[in-house]
Amino acid sequence: METFIPQGRITGPILPSFVLRENISPGAKMLYALLCDHAFDKDHCWPSHKLLAQELGYSVSSIKNWLGELTRARLLSIRHAAYRSSTYVLLRPRTGSDSTASTTPVRRGSNFGYPQANFGYRKESKE
């Protein structure tokens, strides 16, 4: 069996380690790696949805869903232009407590920012 040493021998999309820690789907992570490959030495790229779908082997609707995940995770910004392919801008990842991997949604109210419990005793219990 022949072994493989990856350092210096890998070409194509490579996934940055900070993306692995994000709470997003595996498809969104693959798409981010592909966008990084398209951007190469820039902070942006403009491949079409169709091209991205062909390269990953998934549907255009999957690509659109994963783009939405990446924008919600603030890893990507999309600039839309009329009659042209969208431009995808790779954003600097957040660090520390700002990461989506460690945060949960918090409802703000009169409880000083602490999350509201959505469970507990029912007021109208049948006895």
Backbone atoms as SQL, in Angstrom:
CREATE TABLE atoms (id INTEGER PRIMARY KEY, chain TEXT, resi INTEGER, resn TEXT, atom TEXT, x REAL, y REAL, z REAL);
INSERT INTO atoms VALUES
  (1, 'A', 1, 'MET', 'N', 0.845, -1.170, 0.000),
  (2, 'A', 1, 'MET', 'CA', 0.000, 0.000, 0.000),
  (3, 'A', 1, 'MET', 'C', 0.895, 1.238, 0.000),
  (4, 'A', 2, 'GLU', 'N', 0.623, 2.160, -0.909),
  (5, 'A', 2, 'GLU', 'CA', 1.388, 3.393, -1.016),
  (6, 'A', 2, 'GLU', 'C', 0.754, 4.462, -0.135),
  (7, 'A', 3, 'THR', 'N', 1.573, 5.168, 0.634),
  (8, 'A', 3, 'THR', 'CA', 1.069, 6.213, 1.520),
  (9, 'A', 3, 'THR', 'C', 1.131, 7.570, 0.824),
  (10, 'A', 4, 'PHE', 'N', 0.494, 8.563, 1.454),
  (11, 'A', 4, 'PHE', 'CA', 0.417, 9.906, 0.874),
  (12, 'A', 4, 'PHE', 'C', 0.754, 10.935, 1.944),
  (13, 'A', 5, 'ILE', 'N', 1.707, 11.800, 1.664),
  (14, 'A', 5, 'ILE', 'CA', 2.060, 12.901, 2.558),
  (15, 'A', 5, 'ILE', 'C', 1.469, 14.169, 1.953),
  (16, 'A', 6, 'PRO', 'N', 0.463, 14.778, 2.593),
  (17, 'A', 6, 'PRO', 'CA', -0.262, 15.886, 1.977),
  (18, 'A', 6, 'PRO', 'C', 0.504, 17.200, 1.836),
  (19, 'A', 7, 'GLN', 'N', 1.412, 17.520, 2.764),
  (20, 'A', 7, 'GLN', 'CA', 2.044, 18.837, 2.742),
  (21, 'A', 7, 'GLN', 'C', 2.788, 19.084, 1.432),
  (22, 'A', 8, 'GLY', 'N', 2.408, 20.182, 0.766),
  (23, 'A', 8, 'GLY', 'CA', 3.045, 20.559, -0.488),
  (24, 'A', 8, 'GLY', 'C', 2.563, 19.797, -1.703),
  (25, 'A', 9, 'ARG', 'N', 1.653, 18.857, -1.523),
  (26, 'A', 9, 'ARG', 'CA', 1.189, 18.032, -2.641),
  (27, 'A', 9, 'ARG', 'C', -0.303, 18.179, -2.931),
  (28, 'A', 10, 'ILE', 'N', -0.986, 18.991, -2.149),
  (29, 'A', 10, 'ILE', 'CA', -2.431, 19.142, -2.335),
  (30, 'A', 10, 'ILE', 'C', -2.702, 20.353, -3.212),
  (31, 'A', 11, 'THR', 'N', -3.512, 20.158, -4.217),
  (32, 'A', 11, 'THR', 'CA', -4.005, 21.270, -5.021),
  (33, 'A', 11, 'THR', 'C', -5.518, 21.244, -4.973),
  (34, 'A', 12, 'GLY', 'N', -6.120, 22.377, -5.204),
  (35, 'A', 12, 'GLY', 'CA', -7.575, 22.449, -5.167),
  (36, 'A', 12, 'GLY', 'C', -8.057, 23.012, -3.852),
  (37, 'A', 13, 'PRO', 'N', -9.355, 22.891, -3.604),
  (38, 'A', 13, 'PRO', 'CA', -9.948, 23.489, -2.402),
  (39, 'A', 13, 'PRO', 'C', -9.375, 22.908, -1.113),
  (40, 'A', 14, 'ILE', 'N', -9.044, 23.792, -0.188),
  (41, 'A', 14, 'ILE', 'CA', -8.582, 23.403, 1.137),
  (42, 'A', 14, 'ILE', 'C', -9.431, 24.155, 2.144),
  (43, 'A', 15, 'LEU', 'N', -9.938, 23.470, 3.149),
  (44, 'A', 15, 'LEU', 'CA', -10.835, 24.067, 4.131),
  (45, 'A', 15, 'LEU', 'C', -10.042, 24.677, 5.289),
  (46, 'A', 16, 'PRO', 'N', -10.194, 25.990, 5.534),
  (47, 'A', 16, 'PRO', 'CA', -9.511, 26.609, 6.672),
  (48, 'A', 16, 'PRO', 'C', -10.025, 26.023, 7.990),
  (49, 'A', 17, 'SER', 'N', -9.150, 25.912, 8.972),
  (50, 'A', 17, 'SER', 'CA', -9.525, 25.281, 10.241),
  (51, 'A', 17, 'SER', 'C', -10.612, 26.045, 10.984),
  (52, 'A', 18, 'PHE', 'N', -10.681, 27.385, 10.844),
  (53, 'A', 18, 'PHE', 'CA', -11.714, 28.137, 11.564),
  (54, 'A', 18, 'PHE', 'C', -13.106, 27.788, 11.057),
  (55, 'A', 19, 'VAL', 'N', -13.226, 27.328, 9.816),
  (56, 'A', 19, 'VAL', 'CA', -14.532, 26.945, 9.273),
  (57, 'A', 19, 'VAL', 'C', -14.990, 25.628, 9.890),
  (58, 'A', 20, 'LEU', 'N', -14.068, 24.750, 10.217),
  (59, 'A', 20, 'LEU', 'CA', -14.430, 23.482, 10.861),
  (60, 'A', 20, 'LEU', 'C', -15.128, 23.703, 12.194),
  (61, 'A', 21, 'ARG', 'N', -14.776, 24.781, 12.893),
  (62, 'A', 21, 'ARG', 'CA', -15.363, 25.068, 14.205),
  (63, 'A', 21, 'ARG', 'C', -16.730, 25.748, 14.111),
  (64, 'A', 22, 'GLU', 'N', -17.126, 26.180, 12.937),
  (65, 'A', 22, 'GLU', 'CA', -18.415, 26.859, 12.767),
  (66, 'A', 22, 'GLU', 'C', -19.561, 25.854, 12.813),
  (67, 'A', 23, 'ASN', 'N', -20.692, 26.304, 13.306),
  (68, 'A', 23, 'ASN', 'CA', -21.883, 25.463, 13.416),
  (69, 'A', 23, 'ASN', 'C', -22.701, 25.593, 12.129),
  (70, 'A', 24, 'ILE', 'N', -22.146, 25.064, 11.029),
  (71, 'A', 24, 'ILE', 'CA', -22.811, 25.076, 9.723),
  (72, 'A', 24, 'ILE', 'C', -22.733, 23.674, 9.136),
  (73, 'A', 25, 'SER', 'N', -23.516, 23.424, 8.114),
  (74, 'A', 25, 'SER', 'CA', -23.584, 22.090, 7.520),
  (75, 'A', 25, 'SER', 'C', -22.290, 21.738, 6.790),
  (76, 'A', 26, 'PRO', 'N', -22.047, 20.442, 6.608),
  (77, 'A', 26, 'PRO', 'CA', -20.872, 20.017, 5.836),
  (78, 'A', 26, 'PRO', 'C', -20.875, 20.569, 4.404),
  (79, 'A', 27, 'GLY', 'N', -22.050, 20.704, 3.807),
  (80, 'A', 27, 'GLY', 'CA', -22.150, 21.255, 2.454),
  (81, 'A', 27, 'GLY', 'C', -21.698, 22.701, 2.404),
  (82, 'A', 28, 'ALA', 'N', -22.067, 23.482, 3.417),
  (83, 'A', 28, 'ALA', 'CA', -21.643, 24.886, 3.480),
  (84, 'A', 28, 'ALA', 'C', -20.132, 24.974, 3.662),
  (85, 'A', 29, 'LYS', 'N', -19.577, 24.050, 4.425),
  (86, 'A', 29, 'LYS', 'CA', -18.123, 24.030, 4.620),
  (87, 'A', 29, 'LYS', 'C', -17.406, 23.697, 3.311),
  (88, 'A', 30, 'MET', 'N', -17.932, 22.715, 2.563),
  (89, 'A', 30, 'MET', 'CA', -17.338, 22.386, 1.259),
  (90, 'A', 30, 'MET', 'C', -17.419, 23.571, 0.313),
  (91, 'A', 31, 'LEU', 'N', -18.553, 24.255, 0.315),
  (92, 'A', 31, 'LEU', 'CA', -18.732, 25.407, -0.559),
  (93, 'A', 31, 'LEU', 'C', -17.752, 26.518, -0.192),
  (94, 'A', 32, 'TYR', 'N', -17.532, 26.741, 1.102),
  (95, 'A', 32, 'TYR', 'CA', -16.576, 27.768, 1.524),
  (96, 'A', 32, 'TYR', 'C', -15.177, 27.437, 1.001),
  (97, 'A', 33, 'ALA', 'N', -14.793, 26.174, 1.090),
  (98, 'A', 33, 'ALA', 'CA', -13.479, 25.758, 0.583),
  (99, 'A', 33, 'ALA', 'C', -13.381, 26.007, -0.916),
  (100, 'A', 34, 'LEU', 'N', -14.444, 25.727, -1.646),
  (101, 'A', 34, 'LEU', 'CA', -14.450, 25.946, -3.095),
  (102, 'A', 34, 'LEU', 'C', -14.370, 27.435, -3.424),
  (103, 'A', 35, 'LEU', 'N', -15.081, 28.267, -2.671),
  (104, 'A', 35, 'LEU', 'CA', -15.013, 29.718, -2.883),
  (105, 'A', 35, 'LEU', 'C', -13.609, 30.252, -2.588),
  (106, 'A', 36, 'CYS', 'N', -12.961, 29.709, -1.553),
  (107, 'A', 36, 'CYS', 'CA', -11.566, 30.094, -1.263),
  (108, 'A', 36, 'CYS', 'C', -10.662, 29.725, -2.438),
  (109, 'A', 37, 'ASP', 'N', -10.907, 28.583, -3.035),
  (110, 'A', 37, 'ASP', 'CA', -10.109, 28.155, -4.177),
  (111, 'A', 37, 'ASP', 'C', -10.322, 29.087, -5.368),
  (112, 'A', 38, 'HIS', 'N', -11.559, 29.499, -5.599),
  (113, 'A', 38, 'HIS', 'CA', -11.850, 30.436, -6.690),
  (114, 'A', 38, 'HIS', 'C', -11.242, 31.810, -6.424),
  (115, 'A', 39, 'ALA', 'N', -11.252, 32.249, -5.159),
  (116, 'A', 39, 'ALA', 'CA', -10.714, 33.563, -4.820),
  (117, 'A', 39, 'ALA', 'C', -9.186, 33.579, -4.917),
  (118, 'A', 40, 'PHE', 'N', -8.534, 32.493, -4.600),
  (119, 'A', 40, 'PHE', 'CA', -7.088, 32.290, -4.642),
  (120, 'A', 40, 'PHE', 'C', -6.338, 33.373, -3.870),
  (121, 'A', 41, 'ASP', 'N', -5.878, 34.434, -4.513),
  (122, 'A', 41, 'ASP', 'CA', -5.087, 35.452, -3.815),
  (123, 'A', 41, 'ASP', 'C', -5.868, 36.751, -3.591),
  (124, 'A', 42, 'LYS', 'N', -7.206, 36.685, -3.754),
  (125, 'A', 42, 'LYS', 'CA', -8.064, 37.846, -3.533),
  (126, 'A', 42, 'LYS', 'C', -9.027, 37.533, -2.391),
  (127, 'A', 43, 'ASP', 'N', -9.799, 38.537, -1.998),
  (128, 'A', 43, 'ASP', 'CA', -10.808, 38.312, -0.960),
  (129, 'A', 43, 'ASP', 'C', -12.197, 38.114, -1.555),
  (130, 'A', 44, 'HIS', 'N', -12.280, 37.944, -2.858),
  (131, 'A', 44, 'HIS', 'CA', -13.578, 37.796, -3.512),
  (132, 'A', 44, 'HIS', 'C', -13.453, 36.944, -4.774),
  (133, 'A', 45, 'CYS', 'N', -14.605, 36.453, -5.228),
  (134, 'A', 45, 'CYS', 'CA', -14.683, 35.692, -6.477),
  (135, 'A', 45, 'CYS', 'C', -16.107, 35.798, -7.005),
  (136, 'A', 46, 'TRP', 'N', -16.341, 35.343, -8.217),
  (137, 'A', 46, 'TRP', 'CA', -17.669, 35.489, -8.820),
  (138, 'A', 46, 'TRP', 'C', -18.108, 34.289, -9.661),
  (139, 'A', 47, 'PRO', 'N', -17.901, 33.062, -9.202),
  (140, 'A', 47, 'PRO', 'CA', -18.414, 31.920, -9.974),
  (141, 'A', 47, 'PRO', 'C', -19.938, 31.883, -9.946),
  (142, 'A', 48, 'SER', 'N', -20.528, 31.351, -10.995),
  (143, 'A', 48, 'SER', 'CA', -21.996, 31.250, -11.051),
  (144, 'A', 48, 'SER', 'C', -22.480, 30.114, -10.161),
  (145, 'A', 49, 'HIS', 'N', -23.756, 30.167, -9.825),
  (146, 'A', 49, 'HIS', 'CA', -24.365, 29.074, -9.057),
  (147, 'A', 49, 'HIS', 'C', -24.230, 27.763, -9.822),
  (148, 'A', 50, 'LYS', 'N', -24.431, 27.833, -11.116),
  (149, 'A', 50, 'LYS', 'CA', -24.358, 26.628, -11.950),
  (150, 'A', 50, 'LYS', 'C', -22.961, 26.010, -11.901),
  (151, 'A', 51, 'LEU', 'N', -21.922, 26.836, -12.007),
  (152, 'A', 51, 'LEU', 'CA', -20.555, 26.324, -11.959),
  (153, 'A', 51, 'LEU', 'C', -20.251, 25.700, -10.600),
  (154, 'A', 52, 'LEU', 'N', -20.649, 26.371, -9.523),
  (155, 'A', 52, 'LEU', 'CA', -20.425, 25.832, -8.182),
  (156, 'A', 52, 'LEU', 'C', -21.141, 24.495, -8.003),
  (157, 'A', 53, 'ALA', 'N', -22.374, 24.410, -8.513),
  (158, 'A', 53, 'ALA', 'CA', -23.140, 23.171, -8.424),
  (159, 'A', 53, 'ALA', 'C', -22.454, 22.047, -9.202),
  (160, 'A', 54, 'GLN', 'N', -21.955, 22.349, -10.390),
  (161, 'A', 54, 'GLN', 'CA', -21.256, 21.342, -11.192),
  (162, 'A', 54, 'GLN', 'C', -19.987, 20.868, -10.493),
  (163, 'A', 55, 'GLU', 'N', -19.235, 21.799, -9.949),
  (164, 'A', 55, 'GLU', 'CA', -17.970, 21.434, -9.304),
  (165, 'A', 55, 'GLU', 'C', -18.169, 20.591, -8.048),
  (166, 'A', 56, 'LEU', 'N', -19.222, 20.868, -7.287),
  (167, 'A', 56, 'LEU', 'CA', -19.484, 20.103, -6.073),
  (168, 'A', 56, 'LEU', 'C', -20.356, 18.878, -6.315),
  (169, 'A', 57, 'GLY', 'N', -21.034, 18.847, -7.456),
  (170, 'A', 57, 'GLY', 'CA', -21.899, 17.711, -7.749),
  (171, 'A', 57, 'GLY', 'C', -23.231, 17.759, -7.028),
  (172, 'A', 58, 'TYR', 'N', -23.715, 18.959, -6.754),
  (173, 'A', 58, 'TYR', 'CA', -25.000, 19.148, -6.091),
  (174, 'A', 58, 'TYR', 'C', -25.870, 20.070, -6.934),
  (175, 'A', 59, 'SER', 'N', -27.098, 20.290, -6.504),
  (176, 'A', 59, 'SER', 'CA', -28.026, 21.133, -7.258),
  (177, 'A', 59, 'SER', 'C', -27.775, 22.617, -6.963),
  (178, 'A', 60, 'VAL', 'N', -28.295, 23.464, -7.845),
  (179, 'A', 60, 'VAL', 'CA', -28.197, 24.908, -7.654),
  (180, 'A', 60, 'VAL', 'C', -28.936, 25.324, -6.383),
  (181, 'A', 61, 'SER', 'N', -30.057, 24.670, -6.089),
  (182, 'A', 61, 'SER', 'CA', -30.793, 25.028, -4.866),
  (183, 'A', 61, 'SER', 'C', -29.980, 24.709, -3.611),
  (184, 'A', 62, 'SER', 'N', -29.196, 23.636, -3.638),
  (185, 'A', 62, 'SER', 'CA', -28.319, 23.335, -2.501),
  (186, 'A', 62, 'SER', 'C', -27.261, 24.428, -2.347),
  (187, 'A', 63, 'ILE', 'N', -26.705, 24.878, -3.466),
  (188, 'A', 63, 'ILE', 'CA', -25.703, 25.941, -3.440),
  (189, 'A', 63, 'ILE', 'C', -26.298, 27.198, -2.808),
  (190, 'A', 64, 'LYS', 'N', -27.519, 27.553, -3.227),
  (191, 'A', 64, 'LYS', 'CA', -28.179, 28.745, -2.675),
  (192, 'A', 64, 'LYS', 'C', -28.413, 28.605, -1.173),
  (193, 'A', 65, 'ASN', 'N', -28.821, 27.412, -0.723),
  (194, 'A', 65, 'ASN', 'CA', -29.027, 27.185, 0.712),
  (195, 'A', 65, 'ASN', 'C', -27.725, 27.342, 1.486),
  (196, 'A', 66, 'TRP', 'N', -26.640, 26.778, 0.968),
  (197, 'A', 66, 'TRP', 'CA', -25.350, 26.858, 1.646),
  (198, 'A', 66, 'TRP', 'C', -24.800, 28.277, 1.631),
  (199, 'A', 67, 'LEU', 'N', -25.044, 29.016, 0.566),
  (200, 'A', 67, 'LEU', 'CA', -24.637, 30.428, 0.534),
  (201, 'A', 67, 'LEU', 'C', -25.355, 31.197, 1.646),
  (202, 'A', 68, 'GLY', 'N', -26.623, 30.886, 1.846),
  (203, 'A', 68, 'GLY', 'CA', -27.384, 31.502, 2.928),
  (204, 'A', 68, 'GLY', 'C', -26.793, 31.179, 4.296),
  (205, 'A', 69, 'GLU', 'N', -26.395, 29.932, 4.488),
  (206, 'A', 69, 'GLU', 'CA', -25.754, 29.545, 5.751),
  (207, 'A', 69, 'GLU', 'C', -24.470, 30.329, 5.982),
  (208, 'A', 70, 'LEU', 'N', -23.667, 30.447, 4.937),
  (209, 'A', 70, 'LEU', 'CA', -22.389, 31.151, 5.055),
  (210, 'A', 70, 'LEU', 'C', -22.585, 32.633, 5.347),
  (211, 'A', 71, 'THR', 'N', -23.614, 33.238, 4.772),
  (212, 'A', 71, 'THR', 'CA', -23.865, 34.652, 5.058),
  (213, 'A', 71, 'THR', 'C', -24.403, 34.829, 6.477),
  (214, 'A', 72, 'ARG', 'N', -25.263, 33.916, 6.935),
  (215, 'A', 72, 'ARG', 'CA', -25.773, 33.999, 8.309),
  (216, 'A', 72, 'ARG', 'C', -24.651, 33.785, 9.326),
  (217, 'A', 73, 'ALA', 'N', -23.673, 32.957, 8.979),
  (218, 'A', 73, 'ALA', 'CA', -22.521, 32.719, 9.861),
  (219, 'A', 73, 'ALA', 'C', -21.497, 33.845, 9.757),
  (220, 'A', 74, 'ARG', 'N', -21.758, 34.813, 8.898),
  (221, 'A', 74, 'ARG', 'CA', -20.887, 35.969, 8.668),
  (222, 'A', 74, 'ARG', 'C', -19.490, 35.576, 8.199),
  (223, 'A', 75, 'LEU', 'N', -19.455, 34.530, 7.365),
  (224, 'A', 75, 'LEU', 'CA', -18.215, 34.124, 6.725),
  (225, 'A', 75, 'LEU', 'C', -18.162, 34.627, 5.290),
  (226, 'A', 76, 'LEU', 'N', -19.296, 35.122, 4.795),
  (227, 'A', 76, 'LEU', 'CA', -19.413, 35.504, 3.399),
  (228, 'A', 76, 'LEU', 'C', -20.378, 36.671, 3.257),
  (229, 'A', 77, 'SER', 'N', -20.047, 37.572, 2.355),
  (230, 'A', 77, 'SER', 'CA', -20.946, 38.653, 1.982),
  (231, 'A', 77, 'SER', 'C', -21.176, 38.532, 0.483),
  (232, 'A', 78, 'ILE', 'N', -22.402, 38.749, 0.052),
  (233, 'A', 78, 'ILE', 'CA', -22.728, 38.602, -1.366),
  (234, 'A', 78, 'ILE', 'C', -23.120, 39.952, -1.931),
  (235, 'A', 79, 'ARG', 'N', -22.443, 40.350, -3.000),
  (236, 'A', 79, 'ARG', 'CA', -22.779, 41.580, -3.720),
  (237, 'A', 79, 'ARG', 'C', -23.508, 41.177, -4.991),
  (238, 'A', 80, 'HIS', 'N', -24.750, 41.617, -5.092),
  (239, 'A', 80, 'HIS', 'CA', -25.560, 41.302, -6.267),
  (240, 'A', 80, 'HIS', 'C', -25.421, 42.415, -7.297),
  (241, 'A', 81, 'ALA', 'N', -25.284, 42.039, -8.545),
  (242, 'A', 81, 'ALA', 'CA', -25.191, 43.014, -9.632),
  (243, 'A', 81, 'ALA', 'C', -26.176, 42.614, -10.727),
  (244, 'A', 82, 'ALA', 'N', -26.751, 43.606, -11.365),
  (245, 'A', 82, 'ALA', 'CA', -27.709, 43.334, -12.436),
  (246, 'A', 82, 'ALA', 'C', -27.002, 42.727, -13.646),
  (247, 'A', 83, 'TYR', 'N', -27.566, 41.668, -14.172),
  (248, 'A', 83, 'TYR', 'CA', -27.090, 41.004, -15.388),
  (249, 'A', 83, 'TYR', 'C', -25.679, 40.429, -15.258),
  (250, 'A', 84, 'ARG', 'N', -25.226, 40.190, -14.046),
  (251, 'A', 84, 'ARG', 'CA', -23.903, 39.613, -13.836),
  (252, 'A', 84, 'ARG', 'C', -23.982, 38.584, -12.721),
  (253, 'A', 85, 'SER', 'N', -22.975, 37.765, -12.648),
  (254, 'A', 85, 'SER', 'CA', -22.876, 36.810, -11.558),
  (255, 'A', 85, 'SER', 'C', -22.615, 37.570, -10.258),
  (256, 'A', 86, 'SER', 'N', -23.118, 37.062, -9.168),
  (257, 'A', 86, 'SER', 'CA', -22.885, 37.693, -7.862),
  (258, 'A', 86, 'SER', 'C', -21.398, 37.615, -7.508),
  (259, 'A', 87, 'THR', 'N', -20.955, 38.579, -6.714),
  (260, 'A', 87, 'THR', 'CA', -19.586, 38.564, -6.211),
  (261, 'A', 87, 'THR', 'C', -19.631, 38.112, -4.764),
  (262, 'A', 88, 'TYR', 'N', -18.834, 37.098, -4.441),
  (263, 'A', 88, 'TYR', 'CA', -18.788, 36.541, -3.097),
  (264, 'A', 88, 'TYR', 'C', -17.540, 37.065, -2.400),
  (265, 'A', 89, 'VAL', 'N', -17.731, 37.788, -1.309),
  (266, 'A', 89, 'VAL', 'CA', -16.631, 38.382, -0.563),
  (267, 'A', 89, 'VAL', 'C', -16.399, 37.541, 0.693),
  (268, 'A', 90, 'LEU', 'N', -15.180, 37.018, 0.831),
  (269, 'A', 90, 'LEU', 'CA', -14.820, 36.212, 1.994),
  (270, 'A', 90, 'LEU', 'C', -14.531, 37.156, 3.160),
  (271, 'A', 91, 'LEU', 'N', -15.222, 36.944, 4.271),
  (272, 'A', 91, 'LEU', 'CA', -15.085, 37.829, 5.424),
  (273, 'A', 91, 'LEU', 'C', -14.115, 37.245, 6.446),
  (274, 'A', 92, 'ARG', 'N', -13.484, 38.152, 7.188),
  (275, 'A', 92, 'ARG', 'CA', -12.575, 37.725, 8.246),
  (276, 'A', 92, 'ARG', 'C', -13.390, 37.005, 9.308),
  (277, 'A', 93, 'PRO', 'N', -12.937, 35.831, 9.732),
  (278, 'A', 93, 'PRO', 'CA', -13.712, 35.089, 10.738),
  (279, 'A', 93, 'PRO', 'C', -13.702, 35.796, 12.075),
  (280, 'A', 94, 'ARG', 'N', -14.795, 35.623, 12.791),
  (281, 'A', 94, 'ARG', 'CA', -14.881, 36.179, 14.136),
  (282, 'A', 94, 'ARG', 'C', -14.071, 35.306, 15.078),
  (283, 'A', 95, 'THR', 'N', -13.623, 35.865, 16.170),
  (284, 'A', 95, 'THR', 'CA', -12.807, 35.112, 17.112),
  (285, 'A', 95, 'THR', 'C', -13.462, 35.069, 18.466),
  (286, 'A', 96, 'GLY', 'N', -13.049, 34.110, 19.268),
  (287, 'A', 96, 'GLY', 'CA', -13.485, 34.018, 20.663),
  (288, 'A', 96, 'GLY', 'C', -14.966, 33.837, 20.832),
  (289, 'A', 97, 'SER', 'N', -15.556, 34.669, 21.666),
  (290, 'A', 97, 'SER', 'CA', -16.967, 34.521, 22.018),
  (291, 'A', 97, 'SER', 'C', -17.908, 34.937, 20.900),
  (292, 'A', 98, 'ASP', 'N', -17.380, 35.552, 19.820),
  (293, 'A', 98, 'ASP', 'CA', -18.226, 35.962, 18.712),
  (294, 'A', 98, 'ASP', 'C', -18.545, 34.815, 17.759),
  (295, 'A', 99, 'SER', 'N', -17.898, 33.681, 17.903),
  (296, 'A', 99, 'SER', 'CA', -18.058, 32.572, 16.967),
  (297, 'A', 99, 'SER', 'C', -19.428, 31.946, 17.096),
  (298, 'A', 100, 'THR', 'N', -20.020, 31.533, 15.970),
  (299, 'A', 100, 'THR', 'CA', -21.328, 30.877, 15.996),
  (300, 'A', 100, 'THR', 'C', -21.223, 29.474, 16.539),
  (301, 'A', 101, 'ALA', 'N', -20.024, 28.913, 16.612),
  (302, 'A', 101, 'ALA', 'CA', -19.866, 27.560, 17.116),
  (303, 'A', 101, 'ALA', 'C', -20.156, 27.480, 18.608),
  (304, 'A', 102, 'SER', 'N', -20.028, 28.591, 19.336),
  (305, 'A', 102, 'SER', 'CA', -20.195, 28.548, 20.773),
  (306, 'A', 102, 'SER', 'C', -21.395, 29.342, 21.276),
  (307, 'A', 103, 'THR', 'N', -22.127, 30.002, 20.413),
  (308, 'A', 103, 'THR', 'CA', -23.227, 30.830, 20.877),
  (309, 'A', 103, 'THR', 'C', -24.565, 30.195, 20.546),
  (310, 'A', 104, 'THR', 'N', -25.553, 30.563, 21.339),
  (311, 'A', 104, 'THR', 'CA', -26.916, 30.139, 21.083),
  (312, 'A', 104, 'THR', 'C', -27.775, 31.385, 21.051),
  (313, 'A', 105, 'PRO', 'N', -28.911, 31.334, 20.357),
  (314, 'A', 105, 'PRO', 'CA', -29.763, 32.514, 20.306),
  (315, 'A', 105, 'PRO', 'C', -30.248, 32.906, 21.702),
  (316, 'A', 106, 'VAL', 'N', -30.264, 34.177, 21.965),
  (317, 'A', 106, 'VAL', 'CA', -30.707, 34.691, 23.258),
  (318, 'A', 106, 'VAL', 'C', -31.843, 35.663, 23.008),
  (319, 'A', 107, 'ARG', 'N', -32.965, 35.449, 23.711),
  (320, 'A', 107, 'ARG', 'CA', -34.079, 36.386, 23.619),
  (321, 'A', 107, 'ARG', 'C', -33.830, 37.511, 24.587),
  (322, 'A', 108, 'ARG', 'N', -33.900, 38.733, 24.093),
  (323, 'A', 108, 'ARG', 'CA', -33.664, 39.893, 24.952),
  (324, 'A', 108, 'ARG', 'C', -34.977, 40.334, 25.568),
  (325, 'A', 109, 'GLY', 'N', -34.929, 40.726, 26.804),
  (326, 'A', 109, 'GLY', 'CA', -36.126, 41.199, 27.477),
  (327, 'A', 109, 'GLY', 'C', -35.730, 41.863, 28.780),
  (328, 'A', 110, 'SER', 'N', -36.601, 41.772, 29.772),
  (329, 'A', 110, 'SER', 'CA', -36.325, 42.414, 31.048),
  (330, 'A', 110, 'SER', 'C', -35.466, 41.548, 31.957),
  (331, 'A', 111, 'ASN', 'N', -34.922, 40.474, 31.448),
  (332, 'A', 111, 'ASN', 'CA', -34.129, 39.569, 32.271),
  (333, 'A', 111, 'ASN', 'C', -32.628, 39.830, 32.120),
  (334, 'A', 112, 'PHE', 'N', -32.232, 41.014, 31.714),
  (335, 'A', 112, 'PHE', 'CA', -30.848, 41.434, 31.609),
  (336, 'A', 112, 'PHE', 'C', -30.029, 40.582, 30.646),
  (337, 'A', 113, 'GLY', 'N', -30.647, 40.085, 29.565),
  (338, 'A', 113, 'GLY', 'CA', -29.922, 39.364, 28.539),
  (339, 'A', 113, 'GLY', 'C', -29.779, 37.874, 28.758),
  (340, 'A', 114, 'TYR', 'N', -30.294, 37.352, 29.872),
  (341, 'A', 114, 'TYR', 'CA', -30.199, 35.917, 30.080),
  (342, 'A', 114, 'TYR', 'C', -31.269, 35.223, 29.254),
  (343, 'A', 115, 'PRO', 'N', -30.988, 34.013, 28.752),
  (344, 'A', 115, 'PRO', 'CA', -31.978, 33.325, 27.924),
  (345, 'A', 115, 'PRO', 'C', -33.242, 32.981, 28.710),
  (346, 'A', 116, 'GLN', 'N', -34.360, 33.075, 28.043),
  (347, 'A', 116, 'GLN', 'CA', -35.642, 32.724, 28.650),
  (348, 'A', 116, 'GLN', 'C', -35.834, 31.210, 28.545),
  (349, 'A', 117, 'ALA', 'N', -36.292, 30.601, 29.598),
  (350, 'A', 117, 'ALA', 'CA', -36.595, 29.172, 29.551),
  (351, 'A', 117, 'ALA', 'C', -37.890, 28.975, 28.789),
  (352, 'A', 118, 'ASN', 'N', -37.920, 27.987, 27.908),
  (353, 'A', 118, 'ASN', 'CA', -39.153, 27.708, 27.167),
  (354, 'A', 118, 'ASN', 'C', -39.735, 26.368, 27.617),
  (355, 'A', 119, 'PHE', 'N', -39.489, 26.005, 28.861),
  (356, 'A', 119, 'PHE', 'CA', -40.019, 24.779, 29.411),
  (357, 'A', 119, 'PHE', 'C', -40.401, 25.044, 30.861),
  (358, 'A', 120, 'GLY', 'N', -41.047, 24.108, 31.487),
  (359, 'A', 120, 'GLY', 'CA', -41.399, 24.278, 32.900),
  (360, 'A', 120, 'GLY', 'C', -42.785, 23.750, 33.174),
  (361, 'A', 121, 'TYR', 'N', -43.341, 24.161, 34.285),
  (362, 'A', 121, 'TYR', 'CA', -44.657, 23.694, 34.685),
  (363, 'A', 121, 'TYR', 'C', -45.745, 24.412, 33.919),
  (364, 'A', 122, 'ARG', 'N', -46.804, 23.672, 33.613),
  (365, 'A', 122, 'ARG', 'CA', -47.960, 24.273, 32.977),
  (366, 'A', 122, 'ARG', 'C', -48.859, 24.842, 34.052),
  (367, 'A', 123, 'LYS', 'N', -49.437, 25.996, 33.784),
  (368, 'A', 123, 'LYS', 'CA', -50.316, 26.632, 34.775),
  (369, 'A', 123, 'LYS', 'C', -51.642, 25.907, 34.891),
  (370, 'A', 124, 'GLU', 'N', -52.164, 25.400, 33.791),
  (371, 'A', 124, 'GLU', 'CA', -53.432, 24.717, 33.808),
  (372, 'A', 124, 'GLU', 'C', -53.210, 23.204, 33.793),
  (373, 'A', 125, 'SER', 'N', -52.800, 22.639, 34.876),
  (374, 'A', 125, 'SER', 'CA', -52.579, 21.200, 34.903),
  (375, 'A', 125, 'SER', 'C', -53.854, 20.484, 35.309),
  (376, 'A', 126, 'LYS', 'N', -54.102, 19.344, 34.704),
  (377, 'A', 126, 'LYS', 'CA', -55.262, 18.523, 35.049),
  (378, 'A', 126, 'LYS', 'C', -54.873, 17.611, 36.198),
  (379, 'A', 127, 'GLU', 'N', -55.669, 17.621, 37.225),
  (380, 'A', 127, 'GLU', 'CA', -55.333, 16.799, 38.401),
  (381, 'A', 127, 'GLU', 'C', -56.227, 15.621, 38.506);
